[in-house]
Amino acid sequence: MPDETTLDALVKRILAFAPERLAIELNREVAPRAHWSHTKLREGDRIEVVHFVGGG
């Protein structure tokens, strides 16, 4: 990934997911959505993305 990539950029530009249906864990801690735009990713970070799917 390019240097200075934020969680927000990862979700919208790289993964192309709808952010409303996601939860992200960064280095074993839930990353609050309000912080995504200024949380920069660093080499060695561990990211888990959970995508919620509706059903019925």
C-alpha distance matrix in Angstrom:
0.0 3.8 6.5 8.7 6.9 10.0 11.3 13.1 10.3 8.7 12.3 13.5 11.1 8.7 11.5 14.3 16.5 19.5 18.8 22.6 22.5 19.8 19.9 17.1 17.7 15.5 16.9 20.1 20.9 20.9 18.8 21.3 20.3 21.7 19.2 16.0 15.9 16.0 14.3 11.2 8.9 9.5 9.2 11.7 11.7 13.4 12.9 15.7 16.0 19.6 20.7 24.3 26.5 30.0 33.0 36.7
3.8 0.0 3.8 6.4 5.9 9.7 12.1 13.4 10.3 10.1 13.8 14.3 11.7 10.4 13.7 15.9 18.4 20.9 20.1 23.9 24.4 21.8 22.0 19.2 19.9 17.5 18.9 22.3 22.7 22.6 20.1 22.2 21.0 21.8 19.1 16.2 15.2 15.0 14.0 10.7 9.5 10.0 10.5 13.7 13.8 16.0 15.7 18.6 18.8 22.4 23.3 26.8 29.1 32.4 35.6 39.2
6.5 3.8 0.0 3.8 5.6 9.0 12.1 13.7 11.4 11.6 15.3 16.1 14.1 13.3 16.3 18.5 20.5 22.7 21.3 24.9 25.7 22.9 22.5 19.4 19.7 16.8 17.9 21.5 21.7 22.0 19.3 21.3 20.6 21.0 17.9 15.5 14.4 13.3 12.3 8.6 8.0 7.9 9.1 12.7 12.8 15.7 15.9 19.2 19.8 23.5 24.8 28.2 30.8 34.2 37.4 41.0
8.7 6.4 3.8 0.0 3.8 6.3 9.8 11.3 9.6 10.6 14.0 14.8 13.5 13.3 16.1 17.9 19.5 21.1 19.3 22.7 23.9 21.1 20.6 17.7 18.2 15.4 17.0 20.4 19.9 19.9 16.8 18.5 17.7 17.6 14.5 12.5 11.0 9.6 9.1 5.7 6.6 7.8 10.4 13.6 12.8 15.7 15.4 18.6 18.9 22.4 23.7 26.9 29.7 32.8 36.3 39.8
6.9 5.9 5.6 3.8 0.0 3.8 6.8 8.2 6.2 6.8 10.3 11.2 10.0 9.8 12.4 14.2 15.7 17.5 15.9 19.4 20.4 17.7 17.5 14.8 15.8 13.5 15.7 18.8 18.3 17.9 14.9 16.5 15.4 16.0 13.2 10.4 9.5 9.3 8.4 5.6 5.7 8.3 10.6 13.3 11.8 14.0 12.9 15.8 15.6 19.1 20.1 23.3 26.0 29.2 32.6 36.1
10.0 9.7 9.0 6.3 3.8 0.0 3.8 5.3 5.2 6.2 8.7 10.1 10.3 10.6 12.3 13.7 14.4 15.5 13.3 16.6 17.8 15.1 14.7 12.2 13.4 11.5 14.2 16.9 15.8 14.9 11.6 12.9 11.7 12.2 9.5 6.6 6.0 6.2 5.3 4.2 5.7 9.2 12.3 14.2 11.8 13.5 11.9 14.4 13.9 17.0 18.1 21.0 24.0 27.0 30.5 33.9
11.3 12.1 12.1 9.8 6.8 3.8 0.0 3.8 5.5 5.0 6.3 8.7 10.0 9.9 10.4 12.0 11.8 12.8 10.3 13.5 14.3 11.4 10.9 8.5 10.3 9.1 12.4 14.5 13.4 11.9 8.9 10.3 9.0 10.6 8.4 4.9 6.4 7.7 5.9 6.5 6.8 10.6 13.2 14.3 11.2 11.8 9.4 11.2 10.4 13.3 14.5 17.4 20.4 23.4 26.9 30.4
13.1 13.4 13.7 11.3 8.2 5.3 3.8 0.0 3.8 5.4 5.3 6.2 8.2 9.5 10.1 10.4 10.3 10.6 8.2 11.5 13.2 11.1 11.6 10.4 12.9 12.5 16.0 17.7 16.2 14.1 10.8 11.1 8.5 9.7 8.6 4.9 4.9 7.9 8.0 9.0 10.2 13.9 16.6 17.9 15.0 15.5 12.7 13.8 12.1 14.4 14.6 17.1 19.8 22.5 26.1 29.5
10.3 10.3 11.4 9.6 6.2 5.2 5.5 3.8 0.0 3.8 5.4 5.2 5.3 6.8 8.6 9.2 10.5 11.7 10.5 14.1 15.4 13.5 14.4 12.9 15.2 14.4 17.5 19.8 18.8 17.1 14.0 14.7 12.3 13.4 12.0 8.4 7.5 9.8 9.8 9.4 10.0 13.4 15.7 17.5 15.2 16.0 13.6 15.1 13.5 16.2 16.2 19.1 21.4 24.3 27.8 31.2
8.7 10.1 11.6 10.6 6.8 6.2 5.0 5.4 3.8 0.0 3.8 5.8 5.8 4.9 6.1 8.0 9.1 11.3 10.2 14.0 14.4 11.9 12.7 10.7 12.9 12.2 15.3 17.4 17.0 15.6 13.1 14.6 12.7 14.6 13.1 9.3 9.8 11.7 10.5 9.8 9.0 12.2 13.9 15.2 12.8 13.1 10.5 11.9 10.4 13.5 13.8 17.1 19.5 22.7 26.0 29.6
12.3 13.8 15.3 14.0 10.3 8.7 6.3 5.3 5.4 3.8 0.0 3.8 6.0 6.1 5.1 5.9 5.7 7.6 6.6 10.4 10.7 8.8 10.3 9.5 12.5 12.9 16.4 17.7 17.0 14.8 12.6 13.5 11.0 13.4 12.9 9.1 10.2 13.0 12.1 12.4 12.0 15.4 17.1 17.9 15.2 14.6 11.3 11.6 9.0 11.2 10.8 13.8 16.1 19.1 22.6 26.1
13.5 14.3 16.1 14.8 11.2 10.1 8.7 6.2 5.2 5.8 3.8 0.0 3.8 6.1 6.2 4.7 5.9 7.1 7.2 10.8 12.0 11.1 13.3 13.0 16.2 16.5 20.0 21.4 20.5 18.1 15.6 15.8 12.7 14.5 14.4 10.8 10.6 13.8 14.0 14.2 14.4 17.8 19.7 20.9 18.4 18.2 15.1 15.4 12.7 14.4 13.2 15.8 17.5 20.2 23.5 27.0
11.1 11.7 14.1 13.5 10.0 10.3 10.0 8.2 5.3 5.8 6.0 3.8 0.0 3.8 6.0 5.3 8.3 10.4 10.9 14.6 15.4 14.3 16.3 15.4 18.2 17.9 21.0 23.0 22.5 20.6 18.0 18.7 15.9 17.5 16.8 13.1 12.4 15.0 15.1 14.3 14.2 17.2 18.6 20.3 18.4 18.6 15.9 16.8 14.5 16.8 15.8 18.7 20.2 23.1 26.3 29.7
8.7 10.4 13.3 13.3 9.8 10.6 9.9 9.5 6.8 4.9 6.1 6.1 3.8 0.0 3.8 5.7 8.5 11.6 12.1 15.8 15.9 14.2 15.8 14.5 16.8 16.4 19.2 21.2 21.3 19.8 17.7 19.1 16.9 18.9 17.8 14.0 14.0 16.2 15.3 14.1 13.0 15.6 16.4 17.8 16.1 16.1 13.6 14.5 12.7 15.4 14.9 18.2 19.8 23.0 26.0 29.6
11.5 13.7 16.3 16.1 12.4 12.3 10.4 10.1 8.6 6.1 5.1 6.2 6.0 3.8 0.0 3.8 5.5 9.1 10.1 13.5 12.8 11.3 13.3 12.5 15.2 15.6 18.5 19.9 20.1 18.3 16.7 18.1 15.9 18.5 17.8 14.1 15.0 17.5 16.3 15.7 14.4 17.1 17.8 18.5 16.5 15.6 12.5 12.5 10.1 12.2 11.3 14.7 16.1 19.4 22.3 25.9
14.3 15.9 18.5 17.9 14.2 13.7 12.0 10.4 9.2 8.0 5.9 4.7 5.3 5.7 3.8 0.0 3.8 6.8 8.8 12.0 11.9 11.5 14.2 14.3 17.4 18.2 21.5 22.6 22.3 20.0 18.2 18.8 16.0 18.4 18.4 14.7 15.1 18.2 17.8 17.6 17.0 20.0 21.1 22.0 19.8 19.0 15.7 15.4 12.4 13.7 11.8 14.5 15.5 18.3 21.3 24.8
16.5 18.4 20.5 19.5 15.7 14.4 11.8 10.3 10.5 9.1 5.7 5.9 8.3 8.5 5.5 3.8 0.0 3.8 6.0 8.7 8.1 8.0 11.2 12.0 15.4 16.9 20.3 20.9 20.3 17.6 16.2 16.6 13.8 16.6 17.1 13.8 14.9 18.1 17.5 18.1 17.5 20.8 22.0 22.4 19.7 18.4 14.8 13.7 10.2 10.7 8.4 10.8 12.0 14.8 18.0 21.5
19.5 20.9 22.7 21.1 17.5 15.5 12.8 10.6 11.7 11.3 7.6 7.1 10.4 11.6 9.1 6.8 3.8 0.0 3.8 5.6 6.1 7.3 10.8 12.5 16.3 18.1 21.7 21.9 20.8 17.6 16.1 15.6 12.4 15.0 16.3 13.4 14.5 18.1 17.9 19.2 19.3 22.8 24.5 24.9 21.9 20.6 16.9 15.5 11.9 11.6 8.9 10.1 11.3 13.4 16.8 20.1
18.8 20.1 21.3 19.3 15.9 13.3 10.3 8.2 10.5 10.2 6.6 7.2 10.9 12.1 10.1 8.8 6.0 3.8 0.0 3.8 5.4 5.3 8.2 9.8 13.5 15.3 19.0 19.2 17.6 14.4 12.5 11.8 8.6 11.3 12.7 10.0 11.6 15.0 14.8 16.6 17.0 20.6 22.7 23.0 19.7 18.6 14.9 13.8 10.4 10.5 8.9 10.2 12.4 14.6 18.3 21.5
22.6 23.9 24.9 22.7 19.4 16.6 13.5 11.5 14.1 14.0 10.4 10.8 14.6 15.8 13.5 12.0 8.7 5.6 3.8 0.0 3.8 5.8 8.5 11.3 14.9 17.3 20.9 20.5 18.6 15.0 13.7 12.2 9.1 11.8 14.0 12.2 14.0 17.3 17.3 19.6 20.1 23.7 25.9 25.9 22.5 21.1 17.4 15.7 12.3 11.2 9.2 9.0 11.1 12.4 16.2 19.1
22.5 24.4 25.7 23.9 20.4 17.8 14.3 13.2 15.4 14.4 10.7 12.0 15.4 15.9 12.8 11.9 8.1 6.1 5.4 3.8 0.0 3.8 7.1 10.3 13.8 16.6 20.0 19.2 17.8 14.4 13.9 13.3 10.9 14.2 16.0 14.0 16.3 19.4 18.7 20.7 20.5 23.9 25.6 25.2 21.8 19.8 16.1 13.8 10.2 8.2 5.7 5.2 7.6 9.5 13.2 16.4
19.8 21.8 22.9 21.1 17.7 15.1 11.4 11.1 13.5 11.9 8.8 11.1 14.3 14.2 11.3 11.5 8.0 7.3 5.3 5.8 3.8 0.0 3.8 6.5 10.1 12.9 16.3 15.6 14.4 11.1 10.7 10.8 9.0 12.7 13.7 11.5 14.3 17.0 15.7 17.6 17.2 20.4 22.1 21.5 18.1 16.1 12.4 10.2 6.8 5.5 4.7 6.2 9.5 12.2 15.8 19.1
19.9 22.0 22.5 20.6 17.5 14.7 10.9 11.6 14.4 12.7 10.3 13.3 16.3 15.8 13.3 14.2 11.2 10.8 8.2 8.5 7.1 3.8 0.0 3.8 6.8 10.0 13.2 12.2 10.8 7.5 7.7 8.3 7.9 11.7 12.1 10.6 14.1 16.0 14.2 16.4 15.9 18.8 20.6 19.6 16.0 13.9 10.5 8.3 6.0 5.2 6.8 8.1 11.9 14.5 17.9 21.1
17.1 19.2 19.4 17.7 14.8 12.2 8.5 10.4 12.9 10.7 9.5 13.0 15.4 14.5 12.5 14.3 12.0 12.5 9.8 11.3 10.3 6.5 3.8 0.0 3.8 6.4 9.8 9.5 8.4 5.9 5.7 7.9 8.2 11.7 11.0 9.2 12.7 14.1 11.6 13.3 12.4 15.2 16.9 15.9 12.2 10.3 7.0 5.7 4.7 6.3 8.9 11.3 14.9 17.9 21.1 24.4
17.7 19.9 19.7 18.2 15.8 13.4 10.3 12.9 15.2 12.9 12.5 16.2 18.2 16.8 15.2 17.4 15.4 16.3 13.5 14.9 13.8 10.1 6.8 3.8 0.0 3.8 6.4 5.7 5.2 4.3 5.6 8.9 10.5 13.5 12.1 11.0 14.7 15.1 11.9 13.4 12.1 14.1 15.5 13.9 10.2 8.0 5.7 5.0 6.5 8.3 11.7 13.9 17.5 20.6 23.6 26.7
15.5 17.5 16.8 15.4 13.5 11.5 9.1 12.5 14.4 12.2 12.9 16.5 17.9 16.4 15.6 18.2 16.9 18.1 15.3 17.3 16.6 12.9 10.0 6.4 3.8 0.0 3.8 5.5 5.4 6.2 6.1 9.9 11.6 13.9 11.5 10.4 13.7 13.3 9.7 10.6 8.9 10.6 12.2 10.7 6.9 5.8 4.8 6.6 8.8 11.5 14.7 17.3 20.8 24.0 27.1 30.3
16.9 18.9 17.9 17.0 15.7 14.2 12.4 16.0 17.5 15.3 16.4 20.0 21.0 19.2 18.5 21.5 20.3 21.7 19.0 20.9 20.0 16.3 13.2 9.8 6.4 3.8 0.0 3.8 5.6 8.3 9.1 12.9 15.1 17.1 14.5 13.8 16.9 15.9 12.1 12.5 10.4 10.6 11.5 9.1 6.0 4.9 6.3 8.4 11.5 14.1 17.6 20.1 23.6 26.8 29.6 32.8
20.1 22.3 21.5 20.4 18.8 16.9 14.5 17.7 19.8 17.4 17.7 21.4 23.0 21.2 19.9 22.6 20.9 21.9 19.2 20.5 19.2 15.6 12.2 9.5 5.7 5.5 3.8 0.0 3.8 6.8 9.1 12.6 15.2 17.6 15.6 15.3 18.7 18.1 14.6 15.6 13.8 14.4 15.2 12.6 9.6 7.5 8.0 8.3 11.3 12.9 16.6 18.7 22.1 25.1 27.8 30.7
20.9 22.7 21.7 19.9 18.3 15.8 13.4 16.2 18.8 17.0 17.0 20.5 22.5 21.3 20.1 22.3 20.3 20.8 17.6 18.6 17.8 14.4 10.8 8.4 5.2 5.4 5.6 3.8 0.0 3.8 6.2 9.2 12.3 14.3 12.6 12.9 16.5 15.9 12.7 14.6 13.7 15.0 16.7 14.7 11.3 9.9 9.4 9.6 11.6 12.9 16.4 18.0 21.7 24.4 27.3 30.2
20.9 22.6 22.0 19.9 17.9 14.9 11.9 14.1 17.1 15.6 14.8 18.1 20.6 19.8 18.3 20.0 17.6 17.6 14.4 15.0 14.4 11.1 7.5 5.9 4.3 6.2 8.3 6.8 3.8 0.0 3.8 6.3 9.1 11.6 10.6 10.8 14.6 14.8 12.1 14.5 14.1 16.3 18.3 16.8 13.1 11.5 9.8 9.2 9.9 10.7 13.7 15.0 18.8 21.3 24.4 27.2
18.8 20.1 19.3 16.8 14.9 11.6 8.9 10.8 14.0 13.1 12.6 15.6 18.0 17.7 16.7 18.2 16.2 16.1 12.5 13.7 13.9 10.7 7.7 5.7 5.6 6.1 9.1 9.1 6.2 3.8 0.0 3.8 6.3 8.4 7.0 7.1 10.8 11.1 8.6 11.4 11.7 14.4 17.0 16.2 12.4 11.8 9.7 10.1 10.2 11.7 14.1 15.8 19.5 22.1 25.4 28.5
21.3 22.2 21.3 18.5 16.5 12.9 10.3 11.1 14.7 14.6 13.5 15.8 18.7 19.1 18.1 18.8 16.6 15.6 11.8 12.2 13.3 10.8 8.3 7.9 8.9 9.9 12.9 12.6 9.2 6.3 3.8 0.0 3.8 5.4 5.5 6.9 10.2 10.9 9.7 13.2 14.4 17.3 20.2 19.8 16.1 15.5 13.3 13.2 12.5 13.2 14.9 15.9 19.5 21.6 25.1 27.9
20.3 21.0 20.6 17.7 15.4 11.7 9.0 8.5 12.3 12.7 11.0 12.7 15.9 16.9 15.9 16.0 13.8 12.4 8.6 9.1 10.9 9.0 7.9 8.2 10.5 11.6 15.1 15.2 12.3 9.1 6.3 3.8 0.0 3.8 5.3 5.3 8.2 10.2 9.9 13.1 14.5 18.0 20.9 21.0 17.3 16.8 14.0 13.8 12.2 12.8 13.6 14.6 18.0 19.9 23.6 26.5
21.7 21.8 21.0 17.6 16.0 12.2 10.6 9.7 13.4 14.6 13.4 14.5 17.5 18.9 18.5 18.4 16.6 15.0 11.3 11.8 14.2 12.7 11.7 11.7 13.5 13.9 17.1 17.6 14.3 11.6 8.4 5.4 3.8 0.0 3.8 5.8 7.3 8.7 9.6 13.2 15.5 18.8 22.1 22.6 19.0 19.2 16.8 17.2 15.8 16.6 17.3 18.2 21.5 23.2 26.9 29.6
19.2 19.1 17.9 14.5 13.2 9.5 8.4 8.6 12.0 13.1 12.9 14.4 16.8 17.8 17.8 18.4 17.1 16.3 12.7 14.0 16.0 13.7 12.1 11.0 12.1 11.5 14.5 15.6 12.6 10.6 7.0 5.5 5.3 3.8 0.0 3.8 5.6 5.7 5.9 9.7 12.1 15.2 18.7 19.3 15.9 16.6 14.6 15.8 15.1 16.7 18.0 19.6 23.0 25.2 28.8 31.8
16.0 16.2 15.5 12.5 10.4 6.6 4.9 4.9 8.4 9.3 9.1 10.8 13.1 14.0 14.1 14.7 13.8 13.4 10.0 12.2 14.0 11.5 10.6 9.2 11.0 10.4 13.8 15.3 12.9 10.8 7.1 6.9 5.3 5.8 3.8 0.0 3.8 5.5 5.2 8.2 10.0 13.6 16.8 17.7 14.3 14.8 12.5 13.7 12.6 14.6 15.6 17.7 20.9 23.4 27.1 30.3
15.9 15.2 14.4 11.0 9.5 6.0 6.4 4.9 7.5 9.8 10.2 10.6 12.4 14.0 15.0 15.1 14.9 14.5 11.6 14.0 16.3 14.3 14.1 12.7 14.7 13.7 16.9 18.7 16.5 14.6 10.8 10.2 8.2 7.3 5.6 3.8 0.0 3.8 5.9 8.1 10.8 14.4 17.8 19.3 16.3 17.5 15.3 16.9 15.7 17.8 18.4 20.5 23.5 25.8 29.5 32.7
16.0 15.0 13.3 9.6 9.3 6.2 7.7 7.9 9.8 11.7 13.0 13.8 15.0 16.2 17.5 18.2 18.1 18.1 15.0 17.3 19.4 17.0 16.0 14.1 15.1 13.3 15.9 18.1 15.9 14.8 11.1 10.9 10.2 8.7 5.7 5.5 3.8 0.0 3.8 6.1 9.6 12.5 16.2 17.9 15.2 17.0 15.6 17.7 17.3 19.8 21.0 23.2 26.4 28.9 32.6 35.8
14.3 14.0 12.3 9.1 8.4 5.3 5.9 8.0 9.8 10.5 12.1 14.0 15.1 15.3 16.3 17.8 17.5 17.9 14.8 17.3 18.7 15.7 14.2 11.6 11.9 9.7 12.1 14.6 12.7 12.1 8.6 9.7 9.9 9.6 5.9 5.2 5.9 3.8 0.0 3.8 6.6 9.6 13.2 14.4 11.5 13.3 12.2 14.6 14.8 17.5 19.3 21.7 25.1 27.9 31.5 34.7
11.2 10.7 8.6 5.7 5.6 4.2 6.5 9.0 9.4 9.8 12.4 14.2 14.3 14.1 15.7 17.6 18.1 19.2 16.6 19.6 20.7 17.6 16.4 13.3 13.4 10.6 12.5 15.6 14.6 14.5 11.4 13.2 13.1 13.2 9.7 8.2 8.1 6.1 3.8 0.0 3.8 6.5 10.2 12.2 9.9 12.5 12.0 15.0 15.6 18.8 20.6 23.5 26.7 29.7 33.2 36.7
8.9 9.5 8.0 6.6 5.7 5.7 6.8 10.2 10.0 9.0 12.0 14.4 14.2 13.0 14.4 17.0 17.5 19.3 17.0 20.1 20.5 17.2 15.9 12.4 12.1 8.9 10.4 13.8 13.7 14.1 11.7 14.4 14.5 15.5 12.1 10.0 10.8 9.6 6.6 3.8 0.0 3.8 6.9 8.7 6.6 9.3 9.2 12.7 13.8 17.4 19.4 22.6 25.8 29.1 32.4 35.9
9.5 10.0 7.9 7.8 8.3 9.2 10.6 13.9 13.4 12.2 15.4 17.8 17.2 15.6 17.1 20.0 20.8 22.8 20.6 23.7 23.9 20.4 18.8 15.2 14.1 10.6 10.6 14.4 15.0 16.3 14.4 17.3 18.0 18.8 15.2 13.6 14.4 12.5 9.6 6.5 3.8 0.0 3.8 6.2 5.7 9.3 10.6 14.4 16.2 19.9 22.3 25.6 28.7 32.1 35.3 38.8
9.2 10.5 9.1 10.4 10.6 12.3 13.2 16.6 15.7 13.9 17.1 19.7 18.6 16.4 17.8 21.1 22.0 24.5 22.7 25.9 25.6 22.1 20.6 16.9 15.5 12.2 11.5 15.2 16.7 18.3 17.0 20.2 20.9 22.1 18.7 16.8 17.8 16.2 13.2 10.2 6.9 3.8 0.0 3.8 5.6 9.0 11.1 14.8 17.1 20.8 23.2 26.7 29.6 33.2 36.2 39.8
11.7 13.7 12.7 13.6 13.3 14.2 14.3 17.9 17.5 15.2 17.9 20.9 20.3 17.8 18.5 22.0 22.4 24.9 23.0 25.9 25.2 21.5 19.6 15.9 13.9 10.7 9.1 12.6 14.7 16.8 16.2 19.8 21.0 22.6 19.3 17.7 19.3 17.9 14.4 12.2 8.7 6.2 3.8 0.0 3.8 6.4 9.5 13.0 15.8 19.4 22.2 25.6 28.6 32.2 35.0 38.5
11.7 13.8 12.8 12.8 11.8 11.8 11.2 15.0 15.2 12.8 15.2 18.4 18.4 16.1 16.5 19.8 19.7 21.9 19.7 22.5 21.8 18.1 16.0 12.2 10.2 6.9 6.0 9.6 11.3 13.1 12.4 16.1 17.3 19.0 15.9 14.3 16.3 15.2 11.5 9.9 6.6 5.7 5.6 3.8 0.0 3.8 6.4 10.0 12.8 16.2 19.2 22.4 25.6 29.1 32.0 35.4
13.4 16.0 15.7 15.7 14.0 13.5 11.8 15.5 16.0 13.1 14.6 18.2 18.6 16.1 15.6 19.0 18.4 20.6 18.6 21.1 19.8 16.1 13.9 10.3 8.0 5.8 4.9 7.5 9.9 11.5 11.8 15.5 16.8 19.2 16.6 14.8 17.5 17.0 13.3 12.5 9.3 9.3 9.0 6.4 3.8 0.0 3.8 6.8 10.1 13.3 16.5 19.7 22.8 26.3 29.0 32.4
12.9 15.7 15.9 15.4 12.9 11.9 9.4 12.7 13.6 10.5 11.3 15.1 15.9 13.6 12.5 15.7 14.8 16.9 14.9 17.4 16.1 12.4 10.5 7.0 5.7 4.8 6.3 8.0 9.4 9.8 9.7 13.3 14.0 16.8 14.6 12.5 15.3 15.6 12.2 12.0 9.2 10.6 11.1 9.5 6.4 3.8 0.0 3.8 6.5 9.9 12.9 16.2 19.3 22.8 25.7 29.1
15.7 18.6 19.2 18.6 15.8 14.4 11.2 13.8 15.1 11.9 11.6 15.4 16.8 14.5 12.5 15.4 13.7 15.5 13.8 15.7 13.8 10.2 8.3 5.7 5.0 6.6 8.4 8.3 9.6 9.2 10.1 13.2 13.8 17.2 15.8 13.7 16.9 17.7 14.6 15.0 12.7 14.4 14.8 13.0 10.0 6.8 3.8 0.0 3.8 6.6 9.9 13.0 16.0 19.5 22.2 25.6
16.0 18.8 19.8 18.9 15.6 13.9 10.4 12.1 13.5 10.4 9.0 12.7 14.5 12.7 10.1 12.4 10.2 11.9 10.4 12.3 10.2 6.8 6.0 4.7 6.5 8.8 11.5 11.3 11.6 9.9 10.2 12.5 12.2 15.8 15.1 12.6 15.7 17.3 14.8 15.6 13.8 16.2 17.1 15.8 12.8 10.1 6.5 3.8 0.0 3.8 6.5 9.8 12.8 16.3 19.3 22.8
19.6 22.4 23.5 22.4 19.1 17.0 13.3 14.4 16.2 13.5 11.2 14.4 16.8 15.4 12.2 13.7 10.7 11.6 10.5 11.2 8.2 5.5 5.2 6.3 8.3 11.5 14.1 12.9 12.9 10.7 11.7 13.2 12.8 16.6 16.7 14.6 17.8 19.8 17.5 18.8 17.4 19.9 20.8 19.4 16.2 13.3 9.9 6.6 3.8 0.0 3.8 6.4 9.6 13.0 15.8 19.2
20.7 23.3 24.8 23.7 20.1 18.1 14.5 14.6 16.2 13.8 10.8 13.2 15.8 14.9 11.3 11.8 8.4 8.9 8.9 9.2 5.7 4.7 6.8 8.9 11.7 14.7 17.6 16.6 16.4 13.7 14.1 14.9 13.6 17.3 18.0 15.6 18.4 21.0 19.3 20.6 19.4 22.3 23.2 22.2 19.2 16.5 12.9 9.9 6.5 3.8 0.0 3.8 6.4 10.0 13.0 16.6
24.3 26.8 28.2 26.9 23.3 21.0 17.4 17.1 19.1 17.1 13.8 15.8 18.7 18.2 14.7 14.5 10.8 10.1 10.2 9.0 5.2 6.2 8.1 11.3 13.9 17.3 20.1 18.7 18.0 15.0 15.8 15.9 14.6 18.2 19.6 17.7 20.5 23.2 21.7 23.5 22.6 25.6 26.7 25.6 22.4 19.7 16.2 13.0 9.8 6.4 3.8 0.0 3.8 6.7 9.9 13.3
26.5 29.1 30.8 29.7 26.0 24.0 20.4 19.8 21.4 19.5 16.1 17.5 20.2 19.8 16.1 15.5 12.0 11.3 12.4 11.1 7.6 9.5 11.9 14.9 17.5 20.8 23.6 22.1 21.7 18.8 19.5 19.5 18.0 21.5 23.0 20.9 23.5 26.4 25.1 26.7 25.8 28.7 29.6 28.6 25.6 22.8 19.3 16.0 12.8 9.6 6.4 3.8 0.0 3.8 6.7 10.3
30.0 32.4 34.2 32.8 29.2 27.0 23.4 22.5 24.3 22.7 19.1 20.2 23.1 23.0 19.4 18.3 14.8 13.4 14.6 12.4 9.5 12.2 14.5 17.9 20.6 24.0 26.8 25.1 24.4 21.3 22.1 21.6 19.9 23.2 25.2 23.4 25.8 28.9 27.9 29.7 29.1 32.1 33.2 32.2 29.1 26.3 22.8 19.5 16.3 13.0 10.0 6.7 3.8 0.0 3.7 7.0
33.0 35.6 37.4 36.3 32.6 30.5 26.9 26.1 27.8 26.0 22.6 23.5 26.3 26.0 22.3 21.3 18.0 16.8 18.3 16.2 13.2 15.8 17.9 21.1 23.6 27.1 29.6 27.8 27.3 24.4 25.4 25.1 23.6 26.9 28.8 27.1 29.5 32.6 31.5 33.2 32.4 35.3 36.2 35.0 32.0 29.0 25.7 22.2 19.3 15.8 13.0 9.9 6.7 3.7 0.0 3.7
36.7 39.2 41.0 39.8 36.1 33.9 30.4 29.5 31.2 29.6 26.1 27.0 29.7 29.6 25.9 24.8 21.5 20.1 21.5 19.1 16.4 19.1 21.1 24.4 26.7 30.3 32.8 30.7 30.2 27.2 28.5 27.9 26.5 29.6 31.8 30.3 32.7 35.8 34.7 36.7 35.9 38.8 39.8 38.5 35.4 32.4 29.1 25.6 22.8 19.2 16.6 13.3 10.3 7.0 3.7 0.0
